[in-house]
């Protein structure tokens, strides 16, 4: 990695100069002071701080929007809308996670092996993302299956206690 040889130039102009100081500087040019930052630490800190501010603001805006959206859906008893909102947010979060994983793996690969490493890293990131999504979908289907079986067992128990036939779906035939 090459060192950053750029410099930062800061120009300070004092507006409150006395008349004697102005006469010593006949062209009234600004006095300059140069400061160099060879390591780029100041820039890195500024970028980090800006990133944190932007992430915090974005997080707060999203939280506020989700709260108001949920509030509106709850006040209107719009359960289908809540379900659709939750599905949409889940899909957005999955997409952001996938892009982040693929990008970070590609960056890690690039830092190790250049362009070829970036390609290998992107392929590995894609593979791990697909595996994670597949696992999540399978677990979700399994949980839905478990919930349906529990409801079916509870319904069957309730019907048999009420005297309903478990085979003919009527009262009194299967007792």
C-alpha positions as CSV (number, residue, x, y, z in Angstrom):
1,X,0.0,0.0,0.0
2,X,1.5,3.3,-1.0
3,X,1.8,6.2,1.4
4,X,-0.5,9.1,0.9
5,X,1.7,12.1,0.0
6,X,-1.1,14.6,-0.4
7,X,-1.2,17.6,1.9
8,X,-3.9,19.6,3.5
9,X,-3.7,23.4,3.1
10,X,-5.5,25.6,5.6
11,X,-5.8,29.3,4.8
12,X,-6.5,31.6,7.7
13,X,-7.4,35.2,7.1
14,X,-7.7,37.5,10.1
15,X,-10.4,40.1,9.5
16,X,-9.6,42.0,12.7
17,X,-6.2,43.2,11.7
18,X,-5.2,46.6,13.0
19,X,-4.4,49.4,10.5
20,X,-0.7,49.0,11.3
21,X,-0.8,45.3,10.4
22,X,-2.6,46.0,7.2
23,X,0.0,48.6,6.2
24,X,2.7,46.0,6.7
25,X,0.9,43.7,4.3
26,X,0.3,46.1,1.4
27,X,-1.4,43.6,-0.9
28,X,-3.6,42.4,2.0
29,X,-3.0,38.8,1.0
30,X,-4.0,36.1,3.3
31,X,-1.3,34.5,5.5
32,X,-1.2,30.8,5.0
33,X,-0.2,27.9,7.2
34,X,0.3,24.5,5.7
35,X,-0.2,21.3,7.6
36,X,0.6,17.9,6.1
37,X,-0.9,14.7,7.2
38,X,1.2,11.9,5.7
39,X,-0.5,9.0,7.3
40,X,-4.0,10.1,6.4
41,X,-5.2,9.6,10.0
42,X,-7.2,12.8,10.1
43,X,-9.1,11.8,6.9
44,X,-9.7,8.3,8.2
45,X,-11.1,9.6,11.4
46,X,-13.3,12.1,9.5
47,X,-14.6,9.4,7.3
48,X,-15.3,7.1,10.2
49,X,-17.1,9.9,12.1
50,X,-19.2,10.8,9.1
51,X,-20.1,7.1,8.5
52,X,-21.2,6.8,12.1
53,X,-23.3,9.9,11.9
54,X,-25.0,8.8,8.7
55,X,-25.6,5.3,10.1
56,X,-27.1,6.7,13.3
57,X,-29.4,9.1,11.4
58,X,-30.5,6.4,9.0
59,X,-31.2,4.0,11.9
60,X,-33.3,6.6,13.7
61,X,-35.3,7.5,10.5
62,X,-36.0,3.8,9.8
63,X,-37.0,3.2,13.4
64,X,-39.4,6.2,13.4
65,X,-40.9,5.1,10.0
66,X,-41.4,1.6,11.2
67,X,-43.0,2.8,14.5
68,X,-45.5,5.0,12.6
69,X,-46.2,2.3,10.1
70,X,-46.9,-0.3,12.8
71,X,-48.9,2.2,14.8
72,X,-51.2,2.9,11.7
73,X,-51.6,-0.8,11.0
74,X,-52.4,-1.6,14.6
75,X,-54.9,1.2,14.9
76,X,-56.7,0.0,11.8
77,X,-56.5,-3.7,12.8
78,X,-54.8,-4.4,9.4
79,X,-53.2,-7.7,10.2
80,X,-52.7,-8.6,6.5
81,X,-50.9,-5.3,6.1
82,X,-48.7,-6.0,9.2
83,X,-47.8,-9.5,7.8
84,X,-47.0,-8.0,4.4
85,X,-44.8,-5.3,6.0
86,X,-43.0,-7.8,8.1
87,X,-42.3,-10.0,5.0
88,X,-41.1,-6.9,3.0
89,X,-38.7,-5.8,5.8
90,X,-37.4,-9.4,6.2
91,X,-36.7,-9.5,2.5
92,X,-35.0,-6.1,2.5
93,X,-32.8,-7.1,5.5
94,X,-31.9,-10.4,3.7
95,X,-30.9,-8.5,0.6
96,X,-28.8,-6.0,2.6
97,X,-27.1,-8.8,4.5
98,X,-26.4,-10.7,1.2
99,X,-24.9,-7.6,-0.4
100,X,-22.8,-6.9,2.7
101,X,-21.5,-10.5,2.9
102,X,-20.6,-10.7,-0.7
103,X,-18.9,-7.3,-0.7
104,X,-16.9,-8.0,2.5
105,X,-15.8,-11.4,1.2
106,X,-14.8,-9.8,-2.1
107,X,-12.9,-7.0,-0.3
108,X,-11.1,-9.6,1.9
109,X,-10.2,-11.6,-1.2
110,X,-8.9,-8.5,-3.0
111,X,-6.7,-7.6,-0.1
112,X,-5.2,-11.1,-0.1
113,X,-5.0,-11.9,-3.8
114,X,-5.8,-8.9,-5.9
115,X,-8.4,-9.2,-8.6
116,X,-8.4,-13.1,-8.6
117,X,-8.8,-13.0,-4.8
118,X,-11.8,-10.6,-5.2
119,X,-13.5,-13.0,-7.6
120,X,-12.8,-16.0,-5.3
121,X,-14.0,-14.0,-2.3
122,X,-17.2,-12.9,-4.1
123,X,-17.9,-16.6,-5.1
124,X,-17.4,-17.7,-1.5
125,X,-19.6,-14.8,-0.2
126,X,-22.3,-15.8,-2.7
127,X,-22.1,-19.4,-1.6
128,X,-22.3,-18.7,2.1
129,X,-25.2,-16.2,1.5
130,X,-27.2,-18.8,-0.5
131,X,-26.5,-21.5,2.1
132,X,-27.7,-19.1,4.9
133,X,-30.9,-18.2,3.0
134,X,-31.6,-21.8,2.3
135,X,-31.1,-22.8,5.9
136,X,-33.4,-19.9,7.0
137,X,-36.1,-20.9,4.6
138,X,-36.0,-24.5,5.6
139,X,-36.2,-23.6,9.3
140,X,-39.1,-21.3,8.6
141,X,-41.0,-24.0,6.7
142,X,-40.2,-26.4,9.6
143,X,-41.6,-24.0,12.1
144,X,-44.8,-23.5,10.1
145,X,-45.2,-27.2,9.8
146,X,-44.8,-27.6,13.6
147,X,-47.4,-24.9,14.2
148,X,-49.9,-26.4,11.8
149,X,-49.5,-29.9,13.4
150,X,-50.0,-28.4,16.9
151,X,-53.1,-26.6,15.8
152,X,-54.4,-29.7,14.1
153,X,-53.8,-31.8,17.2
154,X,-55.5,-29.2,19.4
155,X,-58.5,-29.0,17.1
156,X,-58.8,-32.8,17.0
157,X,-58.7,-32.9,20.8
158,X,-61.3,-30.1,21.1
159,X,-63.6,-31.8,18.6
160,X,-63.4,-35.2,20.3
161,X,-64.2,-33.6,23.7
162,X,-67.2,-31.8,22.2
163,X,-68.5,-35.1,20.8
164,X,-67.6,-34.5,17.1
165,X,-66.7,-37.5,15.0
166,X,-63.0,-37.5,14.0
167,X,-63.9,-39.2,10.7
168,X,-67.3,-38.0,9.6
169,X,-67.1,-34.4,10.9
170,X,-70.5,-34.7,12.6
171,X,-71.7,-35.1,16.1
172,X,-72.2,-38.6,17.5
173,X,-71.2,-41.0,14.7
174,X,-67.7,-42.0,15.7
175,X,-68.0,-42.4,19.5
